[in-house]
Amino acid sequence: MDNSYKEVAGGRERIYNCPFCEAKGKSKDIKGHLYYNPQKGLFYCHRCGTKGDKEKLSYYLKLGPSEFMGDFDKVVFEFKYGKLPEEEQPRICPYPDAYEIIPGSVEEEYLIKRGISRQHMKKYGLLSGYRDLSDRIVIPVYYNGDLVYWQARAIKKWVRPRYIGPELSKEDVIFNRDTALGFKRAIILEGALNVIIGGKDCLALLGKDITRDQLEVLIASDVEEFICCLDDDAIDKSIEIAKSLKERKETLRVKVMIMPVGRDAVDVGFTVFRQFVKDRTYEFDEFFGEHKIKMFAISLNGRHPQRRTE
């Protein structure tokens, strides 16, 4: 990695070739789009939009702490990045074989039919897969600006498996984590596409089960109320998550939302989904618990939810 730079603004800023552009789907930066302010300890790339602090920049440029830091900062930096066991090093996810969605492509057509606009695609960085990821939409998952995971969803019914991802455990990966956990209320969903349609306060577990690390992330946040809204075929899982949240933090308000049979946020659209949040959500506590919520699911949907065969 080229760690050379030139100074501008009388030495108040340094310009680097951005080490993040290629990971964000851009070509290699050779014209110096990343600006670093040594006084503030912050950087921003005007090409790919990546931003962060001096520790992150030092780590990816492999400069070592002495480039930006004093003795105290150097000790902190080496503790954080230099002396940890390999399995505790910052999570670095391999970038998928993917490129920006081309207007008029089958990938764009698939997403638009599902109610996902070009603005959505750009905002969440959705990509078209190729090579082993052909006929798939690639959904990147970022945390603090770093790519920590991705999920490739098949857009044709005969492509199996339906979802694939990098050879990394899910650990504490949560889609839309940075945004959703900034609200006082957050809605827990299964899939990323549902989050994109559902709204900024939605997050996705990328599956029906919650990991211990994901649970800890939710508990440690400032969110005061969680709504568990897995797909209609996973009411039991929604209830399990609600119970886990209450057991870990009694002061949380926890609710369970019951979706109609065979429908999710992508199927019904933003407006109808938000109405369901108002009309089909039930408090989960010692007075209104598991049994009553299951009874409501039966009364609302006409039967106990069955697992889909899709």
N, C-alpha and C positions, 0 to 999 in steps of 0.2 A: 504494500500500500504506500502510495506517494504521500509522505508527511511534510513535504515542503510547503511554504506559504509565502505570500507577499503581504506587506503591511499597507493599509490605506487609512485615510482620515487621520493623518499625523500619528500613526501607530496605534490609534484607538481600536482598530479592527484588523483582523487577519483573514485572508481569503485562502481557502483550500479547495482542491478538487474533492468533491463530495464522495465519501465512501459508501453512501447509502443509495445513490441513484439507481444503480443496477438492480439492487434488491427491490426497488419500487417500480421496476419495469421500464426504466429509462436506459438509454445507452450510457456507457462509461463517461463520467464527467471529466473533461480535459480542459475546461475553460474557467474553472474556479467559481462555482456557484454557491459554495458554502461560506458564510460569513460568521466569524467568531469574535466575540467581544471579551477580551481578557479581563476587563474590570468587572463586568457582570457575570462572567463565567458561563455565558450562554451562547448557543450557535443556532443558525437557521439556514437551511438550503433553499434558495429562491427558485430551484428547479423542481425538486421532488417534494418539498414541503416538510422534510424531516427537521425536527428541532429537539433540543435537549441541553444538558449541562456539560461542564468540562470533563466530568468523569466518563460520561458516555462517549464523548468525542475522543478522548485520550485512548479509551479501550479499543475503539474501532480503527483508529489511525495507528494503534500499536506504538504510540510515542513513549509510553511510560509516564508516570506522574510528574517527573521533574520538568517536563515541558511547560506545564501550566501552574504547578502547585508549590507551596512552601513546605517546610518540614512536617508540619502538622497534617496538612492535606495529603502529603506523601504517605504517611503512616496509615491514614484512613483508606486511601486508594489501594495500597498494597494489601491491606486486610480484606478489602472488598473483592479485589480481582486477582491478587497475586498469590495468596496463601491459602485459599480455600481448596478443599478436595475437588476433583474434577466434576463430580456429580452435583456440586453446589455452585459451580460457575454460572454466570448469567445464561439463561436459556436462549440458545441461538437456533432458530428453525431454518432448515434448508428451504430456499425459495423454490416454488413449484414451477413446472414447465407451463408457463402461462403468459398471455399477453393481453393488452388492452382490448376490450370488447369493440369490435368493428361495427359501425352503423350498418344496418341491413343484414347482419349475420344471423345464423340460426340461433346463436346464443342470445343475441339481443331480442329476437322475436320471441323466444321462450320466456324471457324475463318480463317483457312488456305484456305478454298475454297473462302473466301471473300478477300484473298490477305494479310491477317494479319499473320505475321510470329511469330515464337517462341520468337524472339528478341523483337518484338512489344509487345507481351503478357507480357514479363518480364519487359520491360521498363515502361509500363503504368499500371502494376499491375493488369491485367485482371484476373478475378476469375470465377470459376464455382459455380453457386448457388445450394442450396439444401433446403429441407423443403419447405417453401412457395415460394422459389425462384428457384425451380426445373425447368429444361429445359430453363434456362436463363444464359446469360453471365452477370456477374456483373462488372460494370465499375466504379472504385472509382475515386472521384474527390478530389484532395489535394490542399491546399493553405498553403504556408510556412511550409510544412511538416505535416500539420494536415489534417486528413480526415474530410472534411466539407460536403460531399454529396456523394451519389452513385446512379447509375442508373442500373437497371436490365433489359436487353433486351431479349425478347423471341427469341429462335432459331428455334422454330417450328411454322408454320403458324397458327395452330389452338389454340395456347396459347394466351389468352387475359387477360388483356390488353397487348399491345405490349411492353410498357415500364411501369415499376413501380419504386418507389423510397421510401426513408424514409419519415416519417411524418414531414417533414420540408419544409418551403417555399423555393423557389429557391433563393430568395434574390439576393445576388451578386455572386452566384455560376457561375463560368465559367470554363469549362474543358480546361486544358492546359494553364491556365492563367499565371502561373509563368514563363513559357518558352516563349510563344507567345508575351507577352507584353514587352519582352526584345528586340524585333526587332523594326526597324524603320517603317516597314510595317507589318501589321497583316491582316489575312484573316478570316472573320467571317463566320462560318458554323453553321449548325443546330446540327448535331449529332457527338458524340465522335468518332465513328468508322471512319467517314470521316476525322476527324482531324488526327487520327493515320496514315491514308494513305496519307493525303494531305501534311503533313510536319510540321516542328517545329514551323513555323510562323503562324500556324492555331490555332484557338480557337473555341469552340462550346458553343452556348447558351443553348443547351439541349432543344431545342424547336424552334418554329417559331417566338415567340414573345420575345422582349427584355424588361427586367424589368427596373425600374428606377434605381435600385442599380447597375445592370449590366452596364447600360449606363454611370453612374458616374465613375465606375471603368475604363471603356475605355477612357473616357474624361480625367481622372486624370493621365493616363499613359504617357510615353514619345513617344508613337507611333505617327508618323507623317502622316501616310497614312493607311486608312482602306479600305479593299475590302469586300463588302457585298455580300455573295454568299450562300444564302439559296437555298434549292432545287428548281428545275425548276417549281414546282407547287406553289412557294411562291415568285414570282417576286415582287408582291405588297408589301410583308413584307420586302424584301430586300430594296426596295425604301423607305419604312417608316423608317427603321433603318438609311439609308443614310441621309434622311432629318433630323432626330433627332440629328445625329452626327453633321451635318453642323449648325443646329440651336444653338446647345450648344457651338460649338467651330468653328468659321468661318475660322480659319487659317488651319484647318485640310484639307488634301486632302482625298476625299471620292470617291470611285468608286463602281460600281455595276457590278457583273459578272453574266453572263447568262449561265446556264448549259443546255446541250441538254435535250430534253424531256425524262423523265424516267431514267435519269442517274445521278449519283453522284460520288464523289471521289472513294468510295469503288468499284463502278461498273467499272470505267475506269482505275484505277490504278494511281500510283504516276506520272509517266512520262507524260501520256496523260493529267492528271489533271493540271499539271504545264504548259503544252502547252496551255490549255484552259485559264489559268490565263493570259497568254500573248495575246491570240487571241480573247477572248470573254469578255473582261473587258472594261467598259466605264466610263469615268469621270462623276461625278454627280456634276453639278454646275448650275449657273443661265442660262448658255447658252445651256447646254446639260442636260436637266432635266428629269422629270418623263415621260412626253409624248414620248420623243424621245427614251428613254430606252425601253418603252413598245413596240414601233414600231420595234426596233431592235430585241426584243424577238420574235415578230411575224415573222419577216423576217428570223431570224436564225432557228427557230424551226418549221416554217410553219403554226403556229397557236398560239393563245394566250394560255399560259400554263393552263392546267386544273388540278384540284386537283385529285390526285391519289385515286383509290378505294381500294388499297391494305389493 
